[in-house]
Amino acid sequence: MTVVDFMRGSTGRAARTVVGLAMIAIGLVMGGGWLAVSIVGLVPLAASALGLCLLAPLFNLPLRGTGSPGT
């Protein structure tokens, strides 16, 4: 199993959610220049919410993962 296969599944989707929320929390707690981390944390959180794996197209796989809503 490759990292991309893992990230396309429902476990990877949960991991993207946790990482996104952690990045947002760290940026908000640290403040200052760390707020940029919060903004970047929105990317994995949004990708998870939409069921997208942003790494998949780099490996000629579909953008929508296997743990996507509605599949």
mmCIF file as Biopython writes it, N, C-alpha, C and O atoms, coordinates in Angstrom:
data_model
#
loop_
_atom_site.group_PDB
_atom_site.id
_atom_site.type_symbol
_atom_site.label_atom_id
_atom_site.label_alt_id
_atom_site.label_comp_id
_atom_site.label_asym_id
_atom_site.label_entity_id
_atom_site.label_seq_id
_atom_site.pdbx_PDB_ins_code
_atom_site.Cartn_x
_atom_site.Cartn_y
_atom_site.Cartn_z
_atom_site.occupancy
_atom_site.B_iso_or_equiv
_atom_site.auth_seq_id
_atom_site.auth_asym_id
_atom_site.pdbx_PDB_model_num
ATOM 1   N N  . MET A ? 1  ? 0.852   -1.182 0.000   1.0 0.0 1  A 1 
ATOM 2   C CA . MET A ? 1  ? 0.000   0.000  0.000   1.0 0.0 1  A 1 
ATOM 3   C C  . MET A ? 1  ? 0.893   1.238  0.000   1.0 0.0 1  A 1 
ATOM 4   O O  . MET A ? 1  ? 1.800   1.368  0.822   1.0 0.0 1  A 1 
ATOM 5   N N  . THR A ? 2  ? 0.622   2.128  -0.922  1.0 0.0 2  A 1 
ATOM 6   C CA . THR A ? 2  ? 1.401   3.355  -0.987  1.0 0.0 2  A 1 
ATOM 7   C C  . THR A ? 2  ? 0.743   4.446  -0.149  1.0 0.0 2  A 1 
ATOM 8   O O  . THR A ? 2  ? -0.397  4.312  0.297   1.0 0.0 2  A 1 
ATOM 9   N N  . VAL A ? 3  ? 1.473   5.502  0.049   1.0 0.0 3  A 1 
ATOM 10  C CA . VAL A ? 3  ? 0.953   6.628  0.820   1.0 0.0 3  A 1 
ATOM 11  C C  . VAL A ? 3  ? -0.275  7.221  0.125   1.0 0.0 3  A 1 
ATOM 12  O O  . VAL A ? 3  ? -1.238  7.604  0.790   1.0 0.0 3  A 1 
ATOM 13  N N  . VAL A ? 4  ? -0.246  7.299  -1.196  1.0 0.0 4  A 1 
ATOM 14  C CA . VAL A ? 4  ? -1.369  7.875  -1.926  1.0 0.0 4  A 1 
ATOM 15  C C  . VAL A ? 4  ? -2.604  6.988  -1.778  1.0 0.0 4  A 1 
ATOM 16  O O  . VAL A ? 4  ? -3.711  7.502  -1.616  1.0 0.0 4  A 1 
ATOM 17  N N  . ASP A ? 5  ? -2.436  5.667  -1.831  1.0 0.0 5  A 1 
ATOM 18  C CA . ASP A ? 5  ? -3.570  4.762  -1.617  1.0 0.0 5  A 1 
ATOM 19  C C  . ASP A ? 5  ? -4.159  4.965  -0.230  1.0 0.0 5  A 1 
ATOM 20  O O  . ASP A ? 5  ? -5.378  4.983  -0.060  1.0 0.0 5  A 1 
ATOM 21  N N  . PHE A ? 6  ? -3.290  5.117  0.759   1.0 0.0 6  A 1 
ATOM 22  C CA . PHE A ? 6  ? -3.751  5.361  2.124   1.0 0.0 6  A 1 
ATOM 23  C C  . PHE A ? 6  ? -4.518  6.677  2.200   1.0 0.0 6  A 1 
ATOM 24  O O  . PHE A ? 6  ? -5.599  6.731  2.787   1.0 0.0 6  A 1 
ATOM 25  N N  . MET A ? 7  ? -3.970  7.734  1.615   1.0 0.0 7  A 1 
ATOM 26  C CA . MET A ? 7  ? -4.585  9.052  1.694   1.0 0.0 7  A 1 
ATOM 27  C C  . MET A ? 7  ? -5.908  9.122  0.928   1.0 0.0 7  A 1 
ATOM 28  O O  . MET A ? 7  ? -6.768  9.938  1.260   1.0 0.0 7  A 1 
ATOM 29  N N  . ARG A ? 8  ? -6.080  8.275  -0.097  1.0 0.0 8  A 1 
ATOM 30  C CA . ARG A ? 8  ? -7.328  8.263  -0.863  1.0 0.0 8  A 1 
ATOM 31  C C  . ARG A ? 8  ? -8.449  7.561  -0.121  1.0 0.0 8  A 1 
ATOM 32  O O  . ARG A ? 8  ? -9.617  7.756  -0.456  1.0 0.0 8  A 1 
ATOM 33  N N  . GLY A ? 9  ? -8.129  6.751  0.875   1.0 0.0 9  A 1 
ATOM 34  C CA . GLY A ? 9  ? -9.134  6.006  1.622   1.0 0.0 9  A 1 
ATOM 35  C C  . GLY A ? 9  ? -9.755  6.815  2.742   1.0 0.0 9  A 1 
ATOM 36  O O  . GLY A ? 9  ? -9.391  7.967  2.974   1.0 0.0 9  A 1 
ATOM 37  N N  . SER A ? 10 ? -10.696 6.195  3.431   1.0 0.0 10 A 1 
ATOM 38  C CA . SER A ? 10 ? -11.404 6.898  4.508   1.0 0.0 10 A 1 
ATOM 39  C C  . SER A ? 10 ? -10.495 7.164  5.706   1.0 0.0 10 A 1 
ATOM 40  O O  . SER A ? 10 ? -10.691 8.153  6.413   1.0 0.0 10 A 1 
ATOM 41  N N  . THR A ? 11 ? -9.503  6.301  5.950   1.0 0.0 11 A 1 
ATOM 42  C CA . THR A ? 11 ? -8.559  6.556  7.042   1.0 0.0 11 A 1 
ATOM 43  C C  . THR A ? 11 ? -7.695  7.774  6.724   1.0 0.0 11 A 1 
ATOM 44  O O  . THR A ? 11 ? -7.423  8.593  7.601   1.0 0.0 11 A 1 
ATOM 45  N N  . GLY A ? 12 ? -7.272  7.887  5.486   1.0 0.0 12 A 1 
ATOM 46  C CA . GLY A ? 12 ? -6.502  9.056  5.064   1.0 0.0 12 A 1 
ATOM 47  C C  . GLY A ? 12 ? -7.328  10.322 5.124   1.0 0.0 12 A 1 
ATOM 48  O O  . GLY A ? 12 ? -6.819  11.399 5.432   1.0 0.0 12 A 1 
ATOM 49  N N  . ARG A ? 13 ? -8.598  10.183 4.829   1.0 0.0 13 A 1 
ATOM 50  C CA . ARG A ? 13 ? -9.500  11.337 4.923   1.0 0.0 13 A 1 
ATOM 51  C C  . ARG A ? 13 ? -9.597  11.824 6.362   1.0 0.0 13 A 1 
ATOM 52  O O  . ARG A ? 13 ? -9.581  13.028 6.618   1.0 0.0 13 A 1 
ATOM 53  N N  . ALA A ? 14 ? -9.696  10.895 7.293   1.0 0.0 14 A 1 
ATOM 54  C CA . ALA A ? 14 ? -9.733  11.256 8.712   1.0 0.0 14 A 1 
ATOM 55  C C  . ALA A ? 14 ? -8.410  11.891 9.132   1.0 0.0 14 A 1 
ATOM 56  O O  . ALA A ? 14 ? -8.393  12.840 9.916   1.0 0.0 14 A 1 
ATOM 57  N N  . ALA A ? 15 ? -7.303  11.366 8.609   1.0 0.0 15 A 1 
ATOM 58  C CA . ALA A ? 15 ? -5.989  11.922 8.928   1.0 0.0 15 A 1 
ATOM 59  C C  . ALA A ? 15 ? -5.870  13.359 8.415   1.0 0.0 15 A 1 
ATOM 60  O O  . ALA A ? 15 ? -5.310  14.216 9.099   1.0 0.0 15 A 1 
ATOM 61  N N  . ARG A ? 16 ? -6.392  13.624 7.215   1.0 0.0 16 A 1 
ATOM 62  C CA . ARG A ? 16 ? -6.355  14.992 6.679   1.0 0.0 16 A 1 
ATOM 63  C C  . ARG A ? 16 ? -7.176  15.935 7.546   1.0 0.0 16 A 1 
ATOM 64  O O  . ARG A ? 16 ? -6.800  17.090 7.748   1.0 0.0 16 A 1 
ATOM 65  N N  . THR A ? 17 ? -8.295  15.442 8.056   1.0 0.0 17 A 1 
ATOM 66  C CA . THR A ? 17 ? -9.123  16.260 8.940   1.0 0.0 17 A 1 
ATOM 67  C C  . THR A ? 17 ? -8.372  16.609 10.214  1.0 0.0 17 A 1 
ATOM 68  O O  . THR A ? 17 ? -8.363  17.764 10.639  1.0 0.0 17 A 1 
ATOM 69  N N  . VAL A ? 18 ? -7.741  15.607 10.824  1.0 0.0 18 A 1 
ATOM 70  C CA . VAL A ? 18 ? -7.000  15.828 12.076  1.0 0.0 18 A 1 
ATOM 71  C C  . VAL A ? 18 ? -5.832  16.779 11.846  1.0 0.0 18 A 1 
ATOM 72  O O  . VAL A ? 18 ? -5.613  17.694 12.640  1.0 0.0 18 A 1 
ATOM 73  N N  . VAL A ? 19 ? -5.087  16.573 10.775  1.0 0.0 19 A 1 
ATOM 74  C CA . VAL A ? 19 ? -3.939  17.438 10.488  1.0 0.0 19 A 1 
ATOM 75  C C  . VAL A ? 19 ? -4.394  18.870 10.216  1.0 0.0 19 A 1 
ATOM 76  O O  . VAL A ? 19 ? -3.776  19.819 10.700  1.0 0.0 19 A 1 
ATOM 77  N N  . GLY A ? 20 ? -5.463  19.032 9.449   1.0 0.0 20 A 1 
ATOM 78  C CA . GLY A ? 20 ? -5.977  20.369 9.169   1.0 0.0 20 A 1 
ATOM 79  C C  . GLY A ? 20 ? -6.422  21.089 10.432  1.0 0.0 20 A 1 
ATOM 80  O O  . GLY A ? 20 ? -6.101  22.261 10.629  1.0 0.0 20 A 1 
ATOM 81  N N  . LEU A ? 21 ? -7.164  20.387 11.293  1.0 0.0 21 A 1 
ATOM 82  C CA . LEU A ? 21 ? -7.612  20.997 12.545  1.0 0.0 21 A 1 
ATOM 83  C C  . LEU A ? 21 ? -6.433  21.327 13.457  1.0 0.0 21 A 1 
ATOM 84  O O  . LEU A ? 21 ? -6.433  22.361 14.125  1.0 0.0 21 A 1 
ATOM 85  N N  . ALA A ? 22 ? -5.430  20.447 13.487  1.0 0.0 22 A 1 
ATOM 86  C CA . ALA A ? 22 ? -4.245  20.703 14.317  1.0 0.0 22 A 1 
ATOM 87  C C  . ALA A ? 22 ? -3.490  21.927 13.821  1.0 0.0 22 A 1 
ATOM 88  O O  . ALA A ? 22 ? -3.039  22.745 14.623  1.0 0.0 22 A 1 
ATOM 89  N N  . MET A ? 23 ? -3.347  22.059 12.508  1.0 0.0 23 A 1 
ATOM 90  C CA . MET A ? 23 ? -2.647  23.217 11.957  1.0 0.0 23 A 1 
ATOM 91  C C  . MET A ? 23 ? -3.391  24.509 12.266  1.0 0.0 23 A 1 
ATOM 92  O O  . MET A ? 23 ? -2.774  25.522 12.593  1.0 0.0 23 A 1 
ATOM 93  N N  . ILE A ? 24 ? -4.704  24.474 12.164  1.0 0.0 24 A 1 
ATOM 94  C CA . ILE A ? 24 ? -5.498  25.661 12.473  1.0 0.0 24 A 1 
ATOM 95  C C  . ILE A ? 24 ? -5.355  26.025 13.945  1.0 0.0 24 A 1 
ATOM 96  O O  . ILE A ? 24 ? -5.175  27.196 14.281  1.0 0.0 24 A 1 
ATOM 97  N N  . ALA A ? 25 ? -5.433  25.032 14.819  1.0 0.0 25 A 1 
ATOM 98  C CA . ALA A ? 25 ? -5.318  25.282 16.257  1.0 0.0 25 A 1 
ATOM 99  C C  . ALA A ? 25 ? -3.935  25.835 16.613  1.0 0.0 25 A 1 
ATOM 100 O O  . ALA A ? 25 ? -3.830  26.790 17.383  1.0 0.0 25 A 1 
ATOM 101 N N  . ILE A ? 26 ? -2.887  25.247 16.064  1.0 0.0 26 A 1 
ATOM 102 C CA . ILE A ? 26 ? -1.523  25.712 16.348  1.0 0.0 26 A 1 
ATOM 103 C C  . ILE A ? 26 ? -1.353  27.159 15.895  1.0 0.0 26 A 1 
ATOM 104 O O  . ILE A ? 26 ? -0.801  27.981 16.626  1.0 0.0 26 A 1 
ATOM 105 N N  . GLY A ? 27 ? -1.827  27.468 14.689  1.0 0.0 27 A 1 
ATOM 106 C CA . GLY A ? 27 ? -1.705  28.833 14.183  1.0 0.0 27 A 1 
ATOM 107 C C  . GLY A ? 27 ? -2.446  29.842 15.028  1.0 0.0 27 A 1 
ATOM 108 O O  . GLY A ? 27 ? -1.959  30.951 15.247  1.0 0.0 27 A 1 
ATOM 109 N N  . LEU A ? 28 ? -3.640  29.463 15.512  1.0 0.0 28 A 1 
ATOM 110 C CA . LEU A ? 28 ? -4.416  30.384 16.326  1.0 0.0 28 A 1 
ATOM 111 C C  . LEU A ? 28 ? -3.817  30.564 17.711  1.0 0.0 28 A 1 
ATOM 112 O O  . LEU A ? 28 ? -3.833  31.669 18.252  1.0 0.0 28 A 1 
ATOM 113 N N  . VAL A ? 29 ? -3.288  29.491 18.293  1.0 0.0 29 A 1 
ATOM 114 C CA . VAL A ? 29 ? -2.700  29.578 19.631  1.0 0.0 29 A 1 
ATOM 115 C C  . VAL A ? 29 ? -1.397  30.372 19.608  1.0 0.0 29 A 1 
ATOM 116 O O  . VAL A ? 29 ? -1.162  31.205 20.484  1.0 0.0 29 A 1 
ATOM 117 N N  . MET A ? 30 ? -0.554  30.122 18.618  1.0 0.0 30 A 1 
ATOM 118 C CA . MET A ? 30 ? 0.750   30.788 18.552  1.0 0.0 30 A 1 
ATOM 119 C C  . MET A ? 30 ? 0.621   32.250 18.117  1.0 0.0 30 A 1 
ATOM 120 O O  . MET A ? 30 ? 1.406   33.094 18.552  1.0 0.0 30 A 1 
ATOM 121 N N  . GLY A ? 31 ? -0.354  32.553 17.270  1.0 0.0 31 A 1 
ATOM 122 C CA . GLY A ? 31 ? -0.587  33.929 16.835  1.0 0.0 31 A 1 
ATOM 123 C C  . GLY A ? 31 ? 0.530   34.473 15.958  1.0 0.0 31 A 1 
ATOM 124 O O  . GLY A ? 31 ? 1.416   33.731 15.533  1.0 0.0 31 A 1 
ATOM 125 N N  . GLY A ? 32 ? 0.484   35.730 15.700  1.0 0.0 32 A 1 
ATOM 126 C CA . GLY A ? 32 ? 1.512   36.402 14.893  1.0 0.0 32 A 1 
ATOM 127 C C  . GLY A ? 32 ? 1.653   35.791 13.513  1.0 0.0 32 A 1 
ATOM 128 O O  . GLY A ? 32 ? 0.666   35.574 12.811  1.0 0.0 32 A 1 
ATOM 129 N N  . GLY A ? 33 ? 2.894   35.516 13.134  1.0 0.0 33 A 1 
ATOM 130 C CA . GLY A ? 33 ? 3.189   34.924 11.836  1.0 0.0 33 A 1 
ATOM 131 C C  . GLY A ? 33 ? 2.684   33.498 11.696  1.0 0.0 33 A 1 
ATOM 132 O O  . GLY A ? 33 ? 2.563   32.974 10.588  1.0 0.0 33 A 1 
ATOM 133 N N  . TRP A ? 34 ? 2.392   32.881 12.826  1.0 0.0 34 A 1 
ATOM 134 C CA . TRP A ? 34 ? 1.878   31.508 12.809  1.0 0.0 34 A 1 
ATOM 135 C C  . TRP A ? 34 ? 0.458   31.432 12.260  1.0 0.0 34 A 1 
ATOM 136 O O  . TRP A ? 34 ? -0.028  30.341 11.963  1.0 0.0 34 A 1 
ATOM 137 N N  . LEU A ? 35 ? -0.213  32.568 12.120  1.0 0.0 35 A 1 
ATOM 138 C CA . LEU A ? 35 ? -1.558  32.554 11.548  1.0 0.0 35 A 1 
ATOM 139 C C  . LEU A ? 35 ? -1.548  32.011 10.122  1.0 0.0 35 A 1 
ATOM 140 O O  . LEU A ? 35 ? -2.561  31.503 9.641   1.0 0.0 35 A 1 
ATOM 141 N N  . ALA A ? 36 ? -0.407  32.117 9.449   1.0 0.0 36 A 1 
ATOM 142 C CA . ALA A ? 36 ? -0.284  31.542 8.107   1.0 0.0 36 A 1 
ATOM 143 C C  . ALA A ? 36 ? -0.463  30.031 8.147   1.0 0.0 36 A 1 
ATOM 144 O O  . ALA A ? 36 ? -0.983  29.444 7.198   1.0 0.0 36 A 1 
ATOM 145 N N  . VAL A ? 37 ? -0.038  29.393 9.239   1.0 0.0 37 A 1 
ATOM 146 C CA . VAL A ? 37 ? -0.221  27.945 9.389   1.0 0.0 37 A 1 
ATOM 147 C C  . VAL A ? 37 ? -1.711  27.629 9.444   1.0 0.0 37 A 1 
ATOM 148 O O  . VAL A ? 37 ? -2.147  26.610 8.907   1.0 0.0 37 A 1 
ATOM 149 N N  . SER A ? 38 ? -2.491  28.485 10.082  1.0 0.0 38 A 1 
ATOM 150 C CA . SER A ? 38 ? -3.942  28.287 10.135  1.0 0.0 38 A 1 
ATOM 151 C C  . SER A ? 38 ? -4.553  28.352 8.746   1.0 0.0 38 A 1 
ATOM 152 O O  . SER A ? 38 ? -5.424  27.553 8.401   1.0 0.0 38 A 1 
ATOM 153 N N  . ILE A ? 39 ? -4.097  29.292 7.965   1.0 0.0 39 A 1 
ATOM 154 C CA . ILE A ? 39 ? -4.624  29.437 6.610   1.0 0.0 39 A 1 
ATOM 155 C C  . ILE A ? 39 ? -4.263  28.218 5.761   1.0 0.0 39 A 1 
ATOM 156 O O  . ILE A ? 39 ? -5.106  27.703 5.027   1.0 0.0 39 A 1 
ATOM 157 N N  . VAL A ? 40 ? -3.028  27.760 5.858   1.0 0.0 40 A 1 
ATOM 158 C CA . VAL A ? 40 ? -2.603  26.567 5.122   1.0 0.0 40 A 1 
ATOM 159 C C  . VAL A ? 40 ? -3.364  25.341 5.618   1.0 0.0 40 A 1 
ATOM 160 O O  . VAL A ? 40 ? -3.643  24.433 4.835   1.0 0.0 40 A 1 
ATOM 161 N N  . GLY A ? 41 ? -3.704  25.300 6.902   1.0 0.0 41 A 1 
ATOM 162 C CA . GLY A ? 41 ? -4.456  24.183 7.470   1.0 0.0 41 A 1 
ATOM 163 C C  . GLY A ? 41 ? -5.849  24.041 6.884   1.0 0.0 41 A 1 
ATOM 164 O O  . GLY A ? 41 ? -6.456  22.974 6.975   1.0 0.0 41 A 1 
ATOM 165 N N  . LEU A ? 42 ? -6.359  25.101 6.286   1.0 0.0 42 A 1 
ATOM 166 C CA . LEU A ? 42 ? -7.664  25.022 5.639   1.0 0.0 42 A 1 
ATOM 167 C C  . LEU A ? 42 ? -7.639  24.118 4.406   1.0 0.0 42 A 1 
ATOM 168 O O  . LEU A ? 42 ? -8.671  23.560 4.033   1.0 0.0 42 A 1 
ATOM 169 N N  . VAL A ? 43 ? -6.478  23.968 3.770   1.0 0.0 43 A 1 
ATOM 170 C CA . VAL A ? 43 ? -6.375  23.162 2.554   1.0 0.0 43 A 1 
ATOM 171 C C  . VAL A ? 43 ? -6.666  21.681 2.838   1.0 0.0 43 A 1 
ATOM 172 O O  . VAL A ? 43 ? -7.554  21.120 2.196   1.0 0.0 43 A 1 
ATOM 173 N N  . PRO A ? 44 ? -5.954  21.016 3.778   1.0 0.0 44 A 1 
ATOM 174 C CA . PRO A ? 44 ? -6.292  19.614 4.021   1.0 0.0 44 A 1 
ATOM 175 C C  . PRO A ? 44 ? -7.682  19.443 4.625   1.0 0.0 44 A 1 
ATOM 176 O O  . PRO A ? 44 ? -8.338  18.429 4.386   1.0 0.0 44 A 1 
ATOM 177 N N  . LEU A ? 45 ? -8.135  20.415 5.396   1.0 0.0 45 A 1 
ATOM 178 C CA . LEU A ? 45 ? -9.471  20.330 5.974   1.0 0.0 45 A 1 
ATOM 179 C C  . LEU A ? 45 ? -10.541 20.397 4.882   1.0 0.0 45 A 1 
ATOM 180 O O  . LEU A ? 45 ? -11.492 19.616 4.894   1.0 0.0 45 A 1 
ATOM 181 N N  . ALA A ? 46 ? -10.389 21.317 3.952   1.0 0.0 46 A 1 
ATOM 182 C CA . ALA A ? 46 ? -11.341 21.437 2.845   1.0 0.0 46 A 1 
ATOM 183 C C  . ALA A ? 46 ? -11.274 20.213 1.930   1.0 0.0 46 A 1 
ATOM 184 O O  . ALA A ? 46 ? -12.306 19.714 1.480   1.0 0.0 46 A 1 
ATOM 185 N N  . ALA A ? 47 ? -10.064 19.734 1.656   1.0 0.0 47 A 1 
ATOM 186 C CA . ALA A ? 47 ? -9.920  18.543 0.807   1.0 0.0 47 A 1 
ATOM 187 C C  . ALA A ? 47 ? -10.598 17.344 1.453   1.0 0.0 47 A 1 
ATOM 188 O O  . ALA A ? 47 ? -11.236 16.541 0.773   1.0 0.0 47 A 1 
ATOM 189 N N  . SER A ? 48 ? -10.458 17.227 2.748   1.0 0.0 48 A 1 
ATOM 190 C CA . SER A ? 48 ? -11.108 16.134 3.468   1.0 0.0 48 A 1 
ATOM 191 C C  . SER A ? 48 ? -12.624 16.271 3.418   1.0 0.0 48 A 1 
ATOM 192 O O  . SER A ? 48 ? -13.327 15.288 3.184   1.0 0.0 48 A 1 
ATOM 193 N N  . ALA A ? 49 ? -13.125 17.462 3.632   1.0 0.0 49 A 1 
ATOM 194 C CA . ALA A ? 49 ? -14.569 17.693 3.626   1.0 0.0 49 A 1 
ATOM 195 C C  . ALA A ? 49 ? -15.175 17.403 2.254   1.0 0.0 49 A 1 
ATOM 196 O O  . ALA A ? 49 ? -16.312 16.941 2.160   1.0 0.0 49 A 1 
ATOM 197 N N  . LEU A ? 50 ? -14.422 17.672 1.202   1.0 0.0 50 A 1 
ATOM 198 C CA . LEU A ? 50 ? -14.904 17.444 -0.154  1.0 0.0 50 A 1 
ATOM 199 C C  . LEU A ? 50 ? -14.568 16.050 -0.675  1.0 0.0 50 A 1 
ATOM 200 O O  . LEU A ? 50 ? -14.996 15.672 -1.765  1.0 0.0 50 A 1 
ATOM 201 N N  . GLY A ? 51 ? -13.801 15.285 0.103   1.0 0.0 51 A 1 
ATOM 202 C CA . GLY A ? 51 ? -13.426 13.933 -0.312  1.0 0.0 51 A 1 
ATOM 203 C C  . GLY A ? 51 ? -12.399 13.910 -1.422  1.0 0.0 51 A 1 
ATOM 204 O O  . GLY A ? 51 ? -12.421 13.023 -2.275  1.0 0.0 51 A 1 
ATOM 205 N N  . LEU A ? 52 ? -11.503 14.874 -1.416  1.0 0.0 52 A 1 
ATOM 206 C CA . LEU A ? 52 ? -10.479 14.976 -2.453  1.0 0.0 52 A 1 
ATOM 207 C C  . LEU A ? 52 ? -9.120  14.574 -1.907  1.0 0.0 52 A 1 
ATOM 208 O O  . LEU A ? 52 ? -8.815  14.800 -0.736  1.0 0.0 52 A 1 
ATOM 209 N N  . CYS A ? 53 ? -8.309  13.978 -2.767  1.0 0.0 53 A 1 
ATOM 210 C CA . CYS A ? 53 ? -6.913  13.695 -2.430  1.0 0.0 53 A 1 
ATOM 211 C C  . CYS A ? 53 ? -6.069  14.481 -3.419  1.0 0.0 53 A 1 
ATOM 212 O O  . CYS A ? 53 ? -5.981  14.121 -4.593  1.0 0.0 53 A 1 
ATOM 213 N N  . LEU A ? 54 ? -5.449  15.552 -2.944  1.0 0.0 54 A 1 
ATOM 214 C CA . LEU A ? 54 ? -4.729  16.452 -3.834  1.0 0.0 54 A 1 
ATOM 215 C C  . LEU A ? 54 ? -3.437  15.860 -4.384  1.0 0.0 54 A 1 
ATOM 216 O O  . LEU A ? 54 ? -2.891  16.384 -5.355  1.0 0.0 54 A 1 
ATOM 217 N N  . LEU A ? 55 ? -2.934  14.778 -3.786  1.0 0.0 55 A 1 
ATOM 218 C CA . LEU A ? 55 ? -1.732  14.125 -4.292  1.0 0.0 55 A 1 
ATOM 219 C C  . LEU A ? 55 ? -2.032  13.140 -5.420  1.0 0.0 55 A 1 
ATOM 220 O O  . LEU A ? 55 ? -1.146  12.839 -6.220  1.0 0.0 55 A 1 
ATOM 221 N N  . ALA A ? 56 ? -3.243  12.641 -5.497  1.0 0.0 56 A 1 
ATOM 222 C CA . ALA A ? 56 ? -3.595  11.586 -6.441  1.0 0.0 56 A 1 
ATOM 223 C C  . ALA A ? 56 ? -3.320  11.945 -7.910  1.0 0.0 56 A 1 
ATOM 224 O O  . ALA A ? 56 ? -2.777  11.109 -8.633  1.0 0.0 56 A 1 
ATOM 225 N N  . PRO A ? 57 ? -3.668  13.143 -8.375  1.0 0.0 57 A 1 
ATOM 226 C CA . PRO A ? 57 ? -3.401  13.448 -9.793  1.0 0.0 57 A 1 
ATOM 227 C C  . PRO A ? 57 ? -1.912  13.399 -10.155 1.0 0.0 57 A 1 
ATOM 228 O O  . PRO A ? 57 ? -1.569  13.184 -11.317 1.0 0.0 57 A 1 
ATOM 229 N N  . LEU A ? 58 ? -1.040  13.593 -9.187  1.0 0.0 58 A 1 
ATOM 230 C CA . LEU A ? 58 ? 0.395   13.504 -9.466  1.0 0.0 58 A 1 
ATOM 231 C C  . LEU A ? 58 ? 0.807   12.079 -9.828  1.0 0.0 58 A 1 
ATOM 232 O O  . LEU A ? 58 ? 1.852   11.870 -10.445 1.0 0.0 58 A 1 
ATOM 233 N N  . PHE A ? 59 ? -0.014  11.095 -9.444  1.0 0.0 59 A 1 
ATOM 234 C CA . PHE A ? 59 ? 0.260   9.693  -9.722  1.0 0.0 59 A 1 
ATOM 235 C C  . PHE A ? 59 ? -0.766  9.104  -10.685 1.0 0.0 59 A 1 
ATOM 236 O O  . PHE A ? 59 ? -0.994  7.894  -10.699 1.0 0.0 59 A 1 
ATOM 237 N N  . ASN A ? 60 ? -1.379  9.965  -11.484 1.0 0.0 60 A 1 
ATOM 238 C CA . ASN A ? 60 ? -2.375  9.569  -12.484 1.0 0.0 60 A 1 
ATOM 239 C C  . ASN A ? 60 ? -3.542  8.800  -11.881 1.0 0.0 60 A 1 
ATOM 240 O O  . ASN A ? 60 ? -4.029  7.840  -12.479 1.0 0.0 60 A 1 
ATOM 241 N N  . LEU A ? 61 ? -3.991  9.212  -10.709 1.0 0.0 61 A 1 
ATOM 242 C CA . LEU A ? 61 ? -5.154  8.638  -10.045 1.0 0.0 61 A 1 
ATOM 243 C C  . LEU A ? 61 ? -6.238  9.703  -9.991  1.0 0.0 61 A 1 
ATOM 244 O O  . LEU A ? 61 ? -5.937  10.894 -10.075 1.0 0.0 61 A 1 
ATOM 245 N N  . PRO A ? 62 ? -7.507  9.290  -9.849  1.0 0.0 62 A 1 
ATOM 246 C CA . PRO A ? 62 ? -8.581  10.280 -9.777  1.0 0.0 62 A 1 
ATOM 247 C C  . PRO A ? 62 ? -8.451  11.180 -8.559  1.0 0.0 62 A 1 
ATOM 248 O O  . PRO A ? 62 ? -7.973  10.752 -7.508  1.0 0.0 62 A 1 
ATOM 249 N N  . LEU A ? 63 ? -8.875  12.417 -8.706  1.0 0.0 63 A 1 
ATOM 250 C CA . LEU A ? 63 ? -8.817  13.399 -7.625  1.0 0.0 63 A 1 
ATOM 251 C C  . LEU A ? 63 ? -9.702  12.988 -6.457  1.0 0.0 63 A 1 
ATOM 252 O O  . LEU A ? 63 ? -9.334  13.170 -5.296  1.0 0.0 63 A 1 
ATOM 253 N N  . ARG A ? 64 ? -10.869 12.433 -6.767  1.0 0.0 64 A 1 
ATOM 254 C CA . ARG A ? 64 ? -11.792 12.012 -5.704  1.0 0.0 64 A 1 
ATOM 255 C C  . ARG A ? 64 ? -11.331 10.670 -5.167  1.0 0.0 64 A 1 
ATOM 256 O O  . ARG A ? 64 ? -11.114 9.719  -5.918  1.0 0.0 64 A 1 
ATOM 257 N N  . GLY A ? 65 ? -11.185 10.612 -3.832  1.0 0.0 65 A 1 
ATOM 258 C CA . GLY A ? 65 ? -10.683 9.405  -3.179  1.0 0.0 65 A 1 
ATOM 259 C C  . GLY A ? 65 ? -11.739 8.324  -3.030  1.0 0.0 65 A 1 
ATOM 260 O O  . GLY A ? 65 ? -12.901 8.531  -3.378  1.0 0.0 65 A 1 
ATOM 261 N N  . THR A ? 66 ? -11.333 7.167  -2.509  1.0 0.0 66 A 1 
ATOM 262 C CA . THR A ? 66 ? -12.244 6.041  -2.356  1.0 0.0 66 A 1 
ATOM 263 C C  . THR A ? 66 ? -13.154 6.210  -1.159  1.0 0.0 66 A 1 
ATOM 264 O O  . THR A ? 66 ? -14.210 5.580  -1.105  1.0 0.0 66 A 1 
ATOM 265 N N  . GLY A ? 67 ? -12.783 7.042  -0.194  1.0 0.0 67 A 1 
ATOM 266 C CA . GLY A ? 67 ? -13.623 7.288  0.984   1.0 0.0 67 A 1 
ATOM 267 C C  . GLY A ? 67 ? -14.449 8.549  0.826   1.0 0.0 67 A 1 
ATOM 268 O O  . GLY A ? 67 ? -14.800 9.194  1.813   1.0 0.0 67 A 1 
ATOM 269 N N  . SER A ? 68 ? -14.763 8.905  -0.421  1.0 0.0 68 A 1 
ATOM 270 C CA . SER A ? 68 ? -15.457 10.156 -0.705  1.0 0.0 68 A 1 
ATOM 271 C C  . SER A ? 68 ? -16.934 10.078 -0.363  1.0 0.0 68 A 1 
ATOM 272 O O  . SER A ? 68 ? -17.537 9.009  -0.451  1.0 0.0 68 A 1 
ATOM 273 N N  . PRO A ? 69 ? -17.519 11.195 0.025   1.0 0.0 69 A 1 
ATOM 274 C CA . PRO A ? 69 ? -18.958 11.197 0.245   1.0 0.0 69 A 1 
ATOM 275 C C  . PRO A ? 69 ? -19.681 10.965 -1.067  1.0 0.0 69 A 1 
ATOM 276 O O  . PRO A ? 69 ? -19.296 11.515 -2.098  1.0 0.0 69 A 1 
ATOM 277 N N  . GLY A ? 70 ? -20.703 10.172 -1.034  1.0 0.0 70 A 1 
ATOM 278 C CA . GLY A ? 70 ? -21.498 9.901  -2.222  1.0 0.0 70 A 1 
ATOM 279 C C  . GLY A ? 70 ? -20.956 8.793  -3.104  1.0 0.0 70 A 1 
ATOM 280 O O  . GLY A ? 70 ? -21.456 8.596  -4.212  1.0 0.0 70 A 1 
ATOM 281 N N  . THR A ? 71 ? -19.937 8.058  -2.642  1.0 0.0 71 A 1 
ATOM 282 C CA . THR A ? 71 ? -19.423 6.952  -3.457  1.0 0.0 71 A 1 
ATOM 283 C C  . THR A ? 71 ? -19.682 5.641  -2.780  1.0 0.0 71 A 1 
ATOM 284 O O  . THR A ? 71 ? -19.322 4.590  -3.311  1.0 0.0 71 A 1 
#
